[in-house]
Every structure is written in C-alpha cells, then in structure tokens.
Amino acid sequence: MKSRILLALLLCLAVLACTKKSDVVELQNWNFGGLPQQTAFLRERVAEFNRTHPGIEVTQSDKSWNMIREILYANFTAAAGPDIMNTHANYAAEFSQAGYYYPINQFPDFPEVKQWFEPHLMASTEYEGNYYGLPANAIAFVLTCNQEMFDRAGLKPPKTWSEFRAAARQLTQDTDGDGVVDQYGLVLMGGDKGGFAYRLIPFFYKAGADVMSEDLTQIAFNSPRGVEALQLFADMHQQDGSITPGFLAYTHSEVSDLFANNKAAMSIEGPWFRRMIEDKVPGKGMYVVPVPVPDDRIAEYDTASTLQDLVMYSINARSKHLQEAWELVKFLRNPESDQFWITEDFGALACTTSALQSPEAAKVPDLPVYLRELQHARPWPAHPQIIAIARNVFTPECLKAIVGEITPQTALDRAAREAQRMVDEHR
C-alpha cells in the first residue's frame, strides 16, 4: 500500500514538473561578435532578464561575426535559427525581403520604443516602410593615428588626401638601419573582405562618390571620384610603398598588432580600436580624427560623409514566441541597458538619446568626434544584394587594383558590371 502511494506521489511530481517546463517559453538569442567585455555584459543582461521574467528562459549562444550571413542563411532556409539575433542593420533589406525578419513596427508599443533612439540611427533599420530591428550600437569609420609615431615625426593628423599620403610616406622607415623597411605609414585589412570594403568606402563617401543611385537601380561607385579614391591607395602601395606589404592577409589581429607595436602609423577603424590597442599596450595613445578628404573638398572636412555602420537586434519572423522575443529585445536595448555603452568600453557607441546626452557621455574618449561624424555619415545603400556586392565583387576587384594587377578604372568598371547584373536580376 505504501509503495503504491509513493509511486502515485512520484507520478504526480513528474506530471507537475513536465507541466511547469511546458509553461516556460524558451528563447534562443544568438550573439554575433563583440569584444569579450561586451559578450560578458550581454550574458549578465540575459541572466537578469531570466530572473525578472520567470515565464521565459533565454539561452544565449555566441557566434562568429565573420560568418553571420552563412550561419543565418543555413538555419533560416531550414526553418530554424534563433528567436533574436544581432546583425548589421543593412541586413534589414536582404533578410526582410527573404521573409526572415519580423517587422517590429507591428508591435503596439513600437511608437513609444522608437522614441528611445536617435532618429537617424533608427532610420537605418527601416526598409520599404517597415522597421526590422532596434539599434544595438553605432559605428562611424574614422582615421586612427599612432600618437607616438606622429609626435616623434612632428606630424599632425592629416586632413586632406595629399597630407594623408605624405604622412604615410614619411612614416614608412627603416628604423634599425638594416636596409629593410620595418615601419609603415598605413595598414589595411585585406584578409577580411567585408572589413576591407567597410574601410575603403569611407574614402569614396568623403570624395562625394556614391555606391548606388538614390532609387537603388544603378551602380555608381565607378564614377570619376570613386576611381580617384581607389587610385590613392594604389599609388600609396605601388609608388610609395607606404602600405604594409602583407595587408592582403590581415584581419583585426594583425592590424592591431602592427599598430600597437609601432609597425604601422595609421589605420581606418571604428570605436572598438582604442580598446583593442589598450588591451595589447596599456596607455597607448592615438589620435582619432575624421577620414581625410580630397584636397579640393577641404572646406567640407567637418561635414563630408563617412560610412555609418549599425548593429541591430532583430526577431526571426518564424519565431513561435514573437511577443516574448520582443520583450527580450526591448530589455537588451532599453535606455538603462544602453547607458552601459557609455559607462563601459564595449567598442561601439550608444544609440539612445538619454545615454548620449548623459553627464557620463562627456567623459568618453573620442565620443565628440564619432558623434560629429555620425551626424553626416551614410550607411551602405539599403539594397538586398549590397552585402554580397561589397564582399564578393567590390573588394576582390579593388584589392587587385591596389596591388597593381589591374588599373583602378578597370577594377571598378568590372565590379560595377557584375554588381549591376546582380541588381538587375534581383528586380
């Protein structure tokens, strides 16, 4: 009799346990990239969400930033993938058109949530009238100059292309007198196709060149101004020898190593770079300034566009728990959370008005430079094919031009023809 009672109790407990588990909504949050400090913070934030939302259980998985498209496409096409994820905002066009991103403006409280963010940043998550994410962090591409090397040479950060080229030439030296150059004026990230495109396009924008027409029907980066921008780098590499010779294989690691160890004087970077260098050489100084402009545009030095990049949190359109996913996205991106992007160095910029206007923001190194640049910055065109064009068409042809395999005009014309074909086929 006692054994039957015990068995009945165990069965009841098992049923209750199963019922309790089924009542819990399970969400998957895929975090792509980020500095270690940022990843740790996000894990703490997710843990706090789990504590304060007992009916929801979130699991965070960290993924490679360089494999975003491949990982997401492999899962989305199999009707799988996470409930929420952080990606480039310019994926809004590509992934929403494919039916993978949920339009968050369909949530009733979206108008109120939208007001948290700087309008020009929020606008970057919009495609064809719908919004597909909340801004996570903002980036404006700038020129970083090795302070020790510049000060030793008596140089100021360059403002024009001629000053940029001259500084790179002067800072390219054989420092130990063995007949071999061991210090270079500029380092480029040629081993990361996306990273390279993001660092070259700011020079196109500063020159007044466009990537596409306003109606997104015509490729425009092979304009005379675009050719001039690419010619600048080809001349610096082929004629001046002022670009690190191994740049075709360089990624973040090599670029930051060379800069930190005084082997490279300049790099085109974003807000993450100071922290990367600080982690390698504590106290290492750098000048952070706008990307130089063509000499005939010096009057527009403070207003010429650079490239804006934005990371956003999006929701999988096939998520079975859209409302719960929305609650998580809001929790990760509310003003309280965004304030940590001011008080901690996560390698990117806050996006909410309250954080950017807080008293603590005045203490953030380089923030005024980045905010001024963001006022005039432009993102990549919001075309569904733009990421594939940048990585797989634009970058390979431009790299060939810089090393001298083909001319800049030929490179951009070839890239433009292939890119135009991709655009036309997508209509």
Secondary structure, DSSP 8 states (H G I E B T S, - for coil): -HHHHHHHHHHHHHHHHHHHHHTSEEEEEEEE---HHHHHHHHHHHHHHHHH-TTEEEEEEEE-GGGHHHHHHHHHTTT---SEEEEETTHHHHHHHTT-B--GGGSTTHHHHHTTB-HHHHGGGEETTEE--EEEEEEE-EEEEEHHHHHHHT-----BHHHHHHHHHHT-B-TTSSSS--BEEE----SSHHHHHHHHHHHHHHTT--SB-TTS-SB-TTSHHHHHHHHHHHHIIIII--B-TTGGG--HHHHHHHHHTTSEEEEEE-THHHHHHHHHSTT--EEEE---B-GGGGGGTTTS--BEEEEEEEEBTT-S-HHHHHHHHHHHHSHHHHTHHHHS--SSB--BHHHHTSGGGGGSTTHHHHHHHHHH-B-----TTHHHHIIIIIHHHHHHHHHTSS-HHHHHHHHHHHHHHHHHHH-
